Amino acid sequence: MQPGNDAQTVAAVDLGSNSFHMIVSRRQEGEVLKVDRLKEMVRLASGLAPDGQLDPEVAQRALDCLDRFGQRLRQLPRGHVRVVGTNTLRQMRDSRAFLRAAEEALGHPVEIIAGREEARLIYLGVAHTLADDSGRRLVMDIGGGSTEFIIGERFEPVLAESLEMGCVTFTRRFFAEGRLTRKAFAAAQLRAEQELQPIATAYREQGWDQALGASGTILALDRMVHEAGLDVPPGVSRKNLEALRDALIEQGAIEGLKFPGLAEDRAPVIAGGLAVLLGSFEALGIERLHPSEGALREGVVHDLLGRFRHEDVRGRTIHTLRRRFAVDAAQADRVQATVARLVTAARAAWGLDEDDAERLDWAAELHEIGLALAHSKYHKHGEYILAWADLPGFSQPEQAELALLVRLHRRSLKPKLLSGVREGRARPLLSMAALLRLAVLLHRSRAPDPVPLERIEATQEGLTLTFAPDWLDTHPLTRADLETEREEWARNKLVLEFE
């Protein structure tokens, strides 16, 4: 990703389960300044049926919101806007039609991120709003469909988890009839404690110096505490949360709920959020929580600006995996260098962009990661590792594409494996896989000597490779491999010629 004329202006869009947020920020003299922001309460999670289908009315409400966001974002170039979808989009069954419409409305691609990646970005957003000290922090974010818990120091998470509980889903489940009863709150709080049980011991043992809340739900509860006169010191305590619960129970119903500091659009889901927070206080032993203005979208902005400064966490993730799985570094470097030459030559004719080149470089670096499990079918082992590992910095589509490239770098180049990728991505991925396969093939001997590839000519139909005179005659295995690969390309309507 190269910064253009507007390199210092970026935007982040958070397609949350409760609210959609957009912020536009600019880097100026080392500071990140917000220049615009929009927020709409969409309640996407409220329209998600148990079978994963999204209610058409809710879907339209979401798309109408994105149309409005899109008017502001279309002027920004590709690579300067990152749109992330969270829990509800993760849960949605066959979300491709909705995502196509969302991308058309915004004018930018939508990425669905995994829960731990969401947690990492939330922590990054909070950390950048605080003093750069060495204290350990617990950060909590209650969303519409999930809640993230992160312990970290400075800008680095130490523990990060995303649990399936949120203000919308808990309100739908435990307060479905709209009644605010002590029994309903007790059941919701107990369920939150049960969700936290698998991680509670590890988090308590890790410990923290300060607990912070990053979500709109927590900010709303903090306002309610203060405007009701329940708390004098800053922050939210268990005592005051219990007082809020009792006050809500006295009102008895969600419909018509009024409370100092509680906005009308948040009232329908505040009970579920309060129950999640009470359960978290109990399970983790939180004594006091301080609200933070930083959140997921701020984290996305800082992560995006980091990519401009060559501080892309994705590159660090790839290098970490290479070390962890003892990938042959010398062989990876050789394949990377040849892939770089091939993609430079083919990029314009094949319609590949800089993001494709970057993804191909990562795939080259990790193409042998599956050897850590077994040589037999190691390309499949590599695909499995990359598909299921936690990869900080990567969205789910990015991770899936990386895993697929590793799968396709050897054996059959099967088009059916591309059937599930995002719309418009099948042909670029096929082209990228072809280049990776070629680079791996040329370095099959694992020799340190460079391959004397003198010229690479690309057309829309394929590639022509010219080697040093007589080199292929003295390397009959490479010639045989190229002939086999030419047949594989031909089955996929690609031309490979060599001389």
C-alpha positions as CSV (number, residue, x, y, z in Angstrom):
1,M,0.0,0.0,0.0
2,Q,1.5,3.3,-1.1
3,P,0.3,6.6,0.2
4,G,-1.1,9.0,-2.4
5,N,-1.7,12.7,-2.4
6,D,-4.1,12.2,0.5
7,A,-1.8,9.9,2.4
8,Q,-2.4,11.4,5.8
9,T,-6.2,11.1,5.8
10,V,-7.8,7.7,6.5
11,A,-11.2,6.5,7.6
12,A,-12.4,3.5,9.6
13,V,-15.9,2.1,9.6
14,D,-17.1,-0.3,12.3
15,L,-20.1,-2.4,11.4
16,G,-21.0,-3.4,14.9
17,S,-23.8,-5.6,16.0
18,N,-25.5,-2.7,17.7
19,S,-24.2,0.5,16.1
20,F,-22.4,1.5,12.9
21,H,-19.6,4.0,13.4
22,M,-17.4,5.9,11.0
23,I,-14.5,8.2,11.8
24,V,-12.2,10.1,9.4
25,S,-8.8,11.0,10.8
26,R,-5.8,12.9,9.6
27,R,-2.2,12.6,10.8
28,Q,-0.8,16.1,11.3
29,E,2.6,16.8,12.9
30,G,2.7,13.5,14.6
31,E,-0.8,13.7,16.0
32,V,-3.9,11.8,14.8
33,L,-6.8,14.2,14.6
34,K,-10.5,13.3,14.0
35,V,-11.9,15.4,11.3
36,D,-15.3,13.7,11.0
37,R,-17.4,11.1,12.6
38,L,-20.8,9.5,12.2
39,K,-22.8,7.0,14.2
40,E,-26.1,5.3,13.7
41,M,-27.9,2.8,15.9
42,V,-28.6,0.0,13.4
43,R,-29.0,-3.0,15.8
44,L,-27.9,-5.5,13.2
45,A,-28.0,-8.3,15.7
46,S,-31.7,-7.8,16.4
47,G,-32.4,-8.9,12.9
48,L,-30.4,-12.1,12.9
49,A,-32.6,-15.2,13.1
50,P,-31.4,-18.4,14.8
51,D,-30.7,-19.9,11.3
52,G,-28.3,-17.1,10.5
53,Q,-30.6,-15.2,8.1
54,L,-30.8,-11.5,8.3
55,D,-34.2,-9.8,8.4
56,P,-34.7,-7.9,5.2
57,E,-36.0,-4.8,7.0
58,V,-32.9,-4.7,9.2
59,A,-30.7,-5.3,6.2
60,Q,-32.2,-2.4,4.4
61,R,-31.8,-0.2,7.5
62,A,-28.1,-1.1,7.6
63,L,-27.7,-0.4,3.8
64,D,-29.4,2.9,4.1
65,C,-27.0,3.9,6.8
66,L,-24.0,2.8,4.6
67,D,-25.3,4.8,1.7
68,R,-25.0,7.9,3.9
69,F,-21.5,6.8,5.1
70,G,-20.6,6.2,1.5
71,Q,-21.2,9.7,0.4
72,R,-18.4,10.8,2.8
73,L,-16.0,8.0,2.0
74,R,-16.1,7.8,-1.8
75,Q,-13.6,10.6,-2.2
76,L,-10.9,8.7,-0.3
77,P,-8.7,6.4,-2.3
78,R,-8.5,2.6,-2.0
79,G,-6.3,1.6,0.9
80,H,-7.2,4.7,2.9
81,V,-10.5,3.3,4.2
82,R,-10.9,0.1,6.2
83,V,-14.4,-1.3,6.8
84,V,-14.6,-4.1,9.4
85,G,-17.6,-6.3,10.3
86,T,-17.8,-7.9,13.7
87,N,-19.9,-10.5,15.5
88,T,-23.2,-10.4,13.6
89,L,-21.5,-10.5,10.2
90,R,-19.4,-13.4,11.6
91,Q,-22.6,-15.2,12.5
92,M,-24.6,-14.4,9.4
93,R,-25.3,-17.3,7.0
94,D,-24.3,-16.7,3.4
95,S,-23.5,-13.0,3.9
96,R,-22.2,-12.5,0.3
97,A,-25.3,-10.7,-1.1
98,F,-25.4,-8.3,1.9
99,L,-21.6,-7.7,1.7
100,R,-21.9,-7.0,-2.1
101,A,-24.6,-4.4,-1.4
102,A,-22.6,-2.9,1.5
103,E,-19.5,-2.6,-0.6
104,E,-21.5,-0.9,-3.4
105,A,-23.0,1.5,-0.9
106,L,-19.7,2.4,0.7
107,G,-17.5,2.3,-2.4
108,H,-14.9,0.3,-0.4
109,P,-14.4,-3.4,0.5
110,V,-15.8,-4.8,3.7
111,E,-13.7,-7.2,5.8
112,I,-15.1,-9.5,8.4
113,I,-12.6,-9.8,11.3
114,A,-12.3,-12.6,13.8
115,G,-13.0,-12.1,17.5
116,R,-9.4,-11.9,18.6
117,E,-8.5,-9.5,15.8
118,E,-11.4,-7.4,17.0
119,A,-10.0,-7.5,20.5
120,R,-6.5,-6.5,19.3
121,L,-7.9,-3.5,17.5
122,I,-10.0,-2.4,20.4
123,Y,-7.0,-2.6,22.7
124,L,-5.0,-0.5,20.2
125,G,-7.7,2.1,20.0
126,V,-7.8,2.4,23.8
127,A,-4.0,2.3,24.3
128,H,-3.6,5.3,21.9
129,T,-5.9,7.4,24.1
130,L,-3.9,6.8,27.3
131,A,-0.5,7.9,28.6
132,D,2.3,5.7,27.3
133,D,3.1,4.1,30.6
134,S,4.2,0.6,31.6
135,G,1.1,-0.3,33.6
136,R,-0.9,-3.4,32.8
137,R,-4.5,-2.8,31.6
138,L,-7.6,-4.8,31.4
139,V,-9.8,-3.5,28.5
140,M,-13.4,-4.6,28.1
141,D,-15.7,-3.8,25.2
142,I,-19.4,-4.8,25.3
143,G,-20.8,-4.9,21.8
144,G,-24.1,-5.9,20.4
145,G,-23.3,-9.6,19.9
146,S,-19.9,-10.2,21.6
147,T,-17.8,-8.8,24.4
148,E,-14.0,-8.5,24.1
149,F,-11.6,-8.8,27.0
150,I,-7.9,-7.8,26.6
151,I,-5.0,-7.5,29.0
152,G,-2.1,-5.7,27.6
153,E,0.9,-3.4,28.3
154,R,1.5,-0.2,26.4
155,F,0.4,-1.0,22.8
156,E,0.7,-4.8,23.0
157,P,-2.0,-7.2,24.1
158,V,-0.9,-10.1,26.3
159,L,-4.3,-11.9,26.5
160,A,-7.2,-11.4,24.1
161,E,-10.6,-13.1,24.0
162,S,-13.9,-12.5,22.4
163,L,-17.0,-14.1,24.0
164,E,-20.5,-14.7,22.5
165,M,-22.4,-12.3,24.7
166,G,-23.5,-8.7,24.0
167,C,-26.1,-6.1,24.9
168,V,-28.4,-6.9,22.0
169,T,-28.2,-10.7,22.2
170,F,-28.6,-10.8,26.0
171,T,-31.5,-8.4,25.9
172,R,-33.2,-10.6,23.2
173,R,-32.5,-13.8,25.2
174,F,-33.2,-12.8,28.8
175,F,-35.6,-9.8,28.5
176,A,-37.5,-11.0,25.4
177,E,-40.9,-10.0,26.9
178,G,-39.6,-6.5,27.8
179,R,-39.9,-7.1,31.5
180,L,-37.1,-6.0,33.8
181,T,-37.3,-8.5,36.7
182,R,-34.7,-9.6,39.3
183,K,-35.0,-13.1,38.0
184,A,-34.2,-12.1,34.5
185,F,-31.2,-10.1,35.6
186,A,-30.0,-13.0,37.7
187,A,-30.2,-15.4,34.8
188,A,-28.4,-13.1,32.4
189,Q,-25.7,-12.4,34.9
190,L,-25.2,-16.1,35.6
191,R,-24.9,-16.8,31.9
192,A,-22.2,-14.1,31.6
193,E,-20.3,-15.7,34.4
194,Q,-20.5,-19.1,32.7
195,E,-19.2,-17.6,29.5
196,L,-16.3,-16.1,31.3
197,Q,-15.4,-19.3,33.4
198,P,-13.0,-20.8,30.8
199,I,-10.8,-17.6,30.8
200,A,-11.3,-16.2,34.3
201,T,-8.5,-18.0,36.0
202,A,-5.9,-17.0,33.4
203,Y,-7.0,-13.4,33.5
204,R,-7.0,-13.2,37.3
205,E,-3.5,-14.7,37.4
206,Q,-2.2,-12.2,34.8
207,G,-3.7,-9.3,36.8
208,W,-3.9,-5.6,35.9
209,D,-3.3,-2.2,37.3
210,Q,-6.3,-0.5,35.7
211,A,-9.6,-1.7,34.2
212,L,-11.0,0.2,31.2
213,G,-14.3,0.0,29.4
214,A,-14.4,0.9,25.7
215,S,-17.9,0.5,24.5
216,G,-21.0,2.7,24.1
217,T,-22.8,0.5,26.6
218,I,-20.1,1.1,29.3
219,L,-20.0,4.9,28.5
220,A,-23.8,4.9,28.9
221,L,-23.8,3.1,32.2
222,D,-21.1,5.5,33.4
223,R,-23.3,8.5,32.5
224,M,-26.2,6.9,34.2
225,V,-24.2,6.4,37.4
226,H,-23.0,10.0,37.5
227,E,-26.2,11.7,36.5
228,A,-28.2,9.7,39.0
229,G,-25.8,10.8,41.7
230,L,-24.8,7.3,42.5
231,D,-21.0,7.8,42.4
232,V,-18.6,10.5,43.4
233,P,-15.2,9.0,42.4
234,P,-14.6,8.5,38.7
235,G,-15.4,5.1,37.2
236,V,-18.0,2.4,37.6
237,S,-18.1,0.2,40.7
238,R,-20.1,-3.0,41.4
239,K,-22.1,-1.2,44.1
240,N,-23.3,1.4,41.7
241,L,-24.0,-1.1,38.9
242,E,-26.2,-3.1,41.4
243,A,-27.9,0.2,42.3
244,L,-28.6,0.8,38.6
245,R,-30.0,-2.7,38.2
246,D,-32.3,-2.2,41.2
247,A,-33.5,1.2,39.7
248,L,-34.3,-0.5,36.3
249,I,-36.2,-3.3,38.1
250,E,-38.3,-0.7,39.9
251,Q,-39.3,0.7,36.5
252,G,-40.2,-2.9,35.5
253,A,-40.3,-2.6,31.6
254,I,-38.0,-1.7,28.7
255,E,-40.9,0.1,26.9
256,G,-41.0,3.7,28.2
257,L,-37.7,3.2,30.1
258,K,-36.4,6.6,31.3
259,F,-33.3,7.2,33.3
260,P,-30.9,10.2,33.8
261,G,-28.0,9.9,31.3
262,L,-29.7,7.1,29.2
263,A,-30.2,8.0,25.6
264,E,-33.5,7.0,24.0
265,D,-31.8,4.9,21.3
266,R,-29.8,2.9,23.8
267,A,-32.6,2.2,26.3
268,P,-33.9,-1.0,24.5
269,V,-30.6,-2.8,25.0
270,I,-29.2,-1.4,28.2
271,A,-30.5,-4.2,30.4
272,G,-28.5,-6.9,28.5
273,G,-25.4,-4.7,28.6
274,L,-25.7,-4.1,32.3
275,A,-26.1,-7.9,33.0
276,V,-23.0,-8.6,31.0
277,L,-21.0,-6.0,32.9
278,L,-22.3,-7.3,36.3
279,G,-21.3,-10.9,35.3
280,S,-17.9,-9.7,34.2
281,F,-17.3,-7.8,37.5
282,E,-18.2,-11.0,39.4
283,A,-16.2,-13.5,37.3
284,L,-13.0,-11.5,36.9
285,G,-13.1,-9.7,40.3
286,I,-13.2,-6.2,38.8
287,E,-13.4,-3.6,41.5
288,R,-13.7,-0.4,39.4
289,L,-13.9,0.3,35.6
290,H,-12.9,3.6,34.0
291,P,-14.6,4.5,30.7
292,S,-12.4,5.1,27.7
293,E,-13.2,7.1,24.5
294,G,-11.0,4.8,22.4
295,A,-12.6,1.8,20.7
296,L,-12.4,-0.4,17.7
297,R,-12.6,2.3,15.0
298,E,-9.8,4.3,16.6
299,G,-7.7,1.0,16.6
300,V,-8.5,0.5,12.9
301,V,-7.3,4.1,12.2
302,H,-4.0,3.6,14.0
303,D,-3.5,0.2,12.5
304,L,-4.1,1.7,9.0
305,L,-1.7,4.6,9.6
306,G,0.9,2.1,10.8
307,R,0.8,0.4,7.4
308,F,1.7,3.7,5.7
309,R,4.8,3.9,8.0
310,H,5.7,0.2,7.3
311,E,4.6,-0.8,10.8
312,D,2.1,-3.4,9.5
313,V,1.4,-5.9,12.2
314,R,0.6,-8.4,9.5
315,G,4.2,-8.6,8.4
316,R,5.2,-9.2,12.0
317,T,2.6,-12.0,12.3
318,I,4.0,-13.7,9.2
319,H,7.6,-13.6,10.5
320,T,6.5,-14.9,13.9
321,L,4.8,-17.9,12.2
322,R,7.9,-18.6,10.1
323,R,10.0,-18.8,13.3
324,R,7.4,-20.8,15.3
325,F,7.0,-23.5,12.6
326,A,10.8,-23.5,11.7
327,V,10.2,-22.7,8.1
328,D,13.4,-23.0,6.0
329,A,14.3,-19.3,5.9
330,A,16.8,-19.5,3.0
331,Q,14.3,-21.4,0.8
332,A,11.5,-18.9,1.7
333,D,13.8,-16.0,0.8
334,R,14.6,-17.5,-2.6
335,V,11.0,-18.2,-3.5
336,Q,10.0,-14.7,-2.3
337,A,12.6,-13.0,-4.5
338,T,11.5,-14.9,-7.6
339,V,7.8,-14.3,-6.8
340,A,8.6,-10.6,-6.6
341,R,10.2,-10.6,-10.1
342,L,7.2,-12.6,-11.5
343,V,4.5,-10.4,-10.0
344,T,6.3,-7.2,-11.1
345,A,6.4,-8.5,-14.7
346,A,2.8,-9.8,-14.7
347,R,1.0,-7.2,-12.5
348,A,-0.2,-4.8,-15.2
349,A,-1.2,-7.4,-17.8
350,W,-3.0,-9.6,-15.1
351,G,-4.7,-6.9,-13.3
352,L,-3.0,-7.5,-9.9
353,D,-2.6,-4.7,-7.4
354,E,-0.2,-3.9,-4.6
355,D,-2.3,-5.7,-2.0
356,D,-2.2,-8.9,-4.2
357,A,1.6,-8.6,-4.5
358,E,1.9,-8.2,-0.7
359,R,-0.3,-11.3,-0.1
360,L,1.7,-13.3,-2.6
361,D,4.9,-12.3,-0.8
362,W,3.5,-13.6,2.5
363,A,2.3,-16.9,0.9
364,A,5.9,-17.3,-0.5
365,E,7.3,-16.8,2.9
366,L,5.0,-19.4,4.5
367,H,4.5,-21.9,1.6
368,E,6.3,-24.7,3.4
369,I,4.8,-24.1,6.9
370,G,2.9,-27.4,6.6
371,L,6.2,-29.3,6.7
372,A,6.2,-28.8,10.5
373,L,3.5,-31.5,10.6
374,A,4.4,-33.9,7.7
375,H,5.9,-33.9,4.2
376,S,3.0,-35.8,2.8
377,K,0.3,-33.4,1.7
378,Y,2.2,-30.5,3.4
379,H,0.4,-28.0,1.3
380,K,-2.9,-29.1,2.9
381,H,-1.4,-29.0,6.3
382,G,-0.2,-25.5,5.6
383,E,-3.7,-24.4,4.5
384,Y,-5.1,-25.8,7.7
385,I,-2.6,-24.0,9.9
386,L,-3.2,-20.7,8.2
387,A,-7.0,-21.1,8.0
388,W,-7.4,-21.7,11.8
389,A,-4.5,-19.9,13.5
390,D,-5.0,-16.6,15.2
391,L,-3.3,-14.1,12.8
392,P,-3.1,-10.6,14.3
393,G,-3.8,-7.9,11.7
394,F,-5.6,-10.2,9.2
395,S,-9.2,-10.0,8.3
396,Q,-11.0,-13.3,7.8
397,P,-11.0,-12.9,3.9
398,E,-7.3,-12.1,3.9
399,Q,-6.6,-15.1,6.1
400,A,-8.7,-17.4,3.9
401,E,-6.9,-16.1,0.7
402,L,-3.4,-16.6,2.3
403,A,-4.4,-20.2,3.3
404,L,-5.7,-20.9,-0.2
405,L,-2.6,-19.7,-1.9
406,V,-0.5,-22.1,0.2
407,R,-2.9,-24.9,-0.6
408,L,-2.6,-24.2,-4.3
409,H,1.2,-23.8,-4.5
410,R,1.7,-27.5,-5.5
411,R,-0.1,-30.5,-6.9
412,S,-3.3,-29.8,-8.9
413,L,-4.4,-26.2,-9.5
414,K,-8.1,-27.0,-8.9
415,P,-10.6,-24.3,-9.8
416,K,-13.2,-25.7,-7.5
417,L,-11.1,-24.6,-4.5
418,L,-11.8,-21.0,-5.6
419,S,-15.5,-21.4,-5.7
420,G,-16.0,-20.0,-2.2
421,V,-13.9,-16.9,-2.4
422,R,-15.3,-13.3,-2.5
423,E,-16.9,-12.1,-5.7
424,G,-14.3,-11.0,-8.2
425,R,-11.4,-12.6,-6.4
426,A,-11.3,-16.1,-8.1
427,R,-9.3,-15.0,-11.2
428,P,-6.7,-12.8,-9.3
429,L,-6.2,-15.7,-6.8
430,L,-5.8,-18.2,-9.7
431,S,-3.2,-15.9,-11.2
432,M,-1.4,-15.4,-7.9
433,A,-1.3,-19.1,-7.3
434,A,0.2,-19.7,-10.8
435,L,3.0,-17.3,-10.0
436,L,3.7,-18.9,-6.6
437,R,3.7,-22.3,-8.2
438,L,6.2,-21.2,-10.8
439,A,8.6,-19.7,-8.2
440,V,8.5,-22.8,-6.1
441,L,9.1,-25.0,-9.1
442,L,12.1,-23.0,-10.2
443,H,13.7,-23.4,-6.7
444,R,12.9,-27.1,-6.3
445,S,16.6,-28.0,-6.1
446,R,17.0,-25.6,-3.1
447,A,20.3,-24.6,-4.5
448,P,21.7,-21.2,-3.4
449,D,22.6,-20.3,-7.0
450,P,20.2,-17.8,-8.6
451,V,18.0,-19.1,-11.4
452,P,19.2,-17.4,-14.7
453,L,15.8,-16.1,-15.7
454,E,16.8,-13.4,-18.2
455,R,13.4,-12.1,-19.3
456,I,9.7,-12.4,-18.3
457,E,7.1,-11.3,-20.8
458,A,3.5,-11.1,-19.7
459,T,0.3,-10.8,-21.7
460,Q,-3.3,-11.2,-20.6
461,E,-3.1,-14.8,-21.7
462,G,0.0,-15.8,-19.8
463,L,3.8,-15.7,-19.4
464,T,6.8,-16.4,-21.6
465,L,10.1,-17.1,-19.7
466,T,13.5,-16.8,-21.3
467,F,16.4,-18.5,-19.5
468,A,20.1,-18.2,-20.1
469,P,21.2,-20.2,-23.2
470,D,21.4,-23.9,-22.7
471,W,20.4,-23.7,-19.0
472,L,17.2,-25.7,-19.4
473,D,19.3,-28.4,-21.3
474,T,21.5,-28.8,-18.3
475,H,18.6,-28.8,-15.9
476,P,16.3,-31.5,-17.3
477,L,14.2,-31.8,-14.1
478,T,13.3,-28.2,-14.3
479,R,12.3,-28.5,-17.9
480,A,10.2,-31.5,-17.1
481,D,8.5,-29.7,-14.3
482,L,7.8,-26.7,-16.5
483,E,6.2,-28.9,-19.1
484,T,4.0,-30.4,-16.5
485,E,3.1,-27.0,-15.1
486,R,2.3,-25.7,-18.6
487,E,-0.4,-28.4,-18.9
488,E,-1.8,-27.4,-15.5
489,W,-1.9,-23.8,-16.6
490,A,-3.6,-24.7,-19.9
491,R,-6.4,-26.5,-18.0
492,N,-7.0,-23.1,-16.3
493,K,-6.9,-21.0,-19.5
494,L,-3.4,-19.7,-18.8
495,V,-0.5,-19.9,-21.3
496,L,3.0,-20.8,-20.1
497,E,5.9,-20.7,-22.6
498,F,9.6,-21.0,-21.9
499,E,12.8,-21.2,-23.9
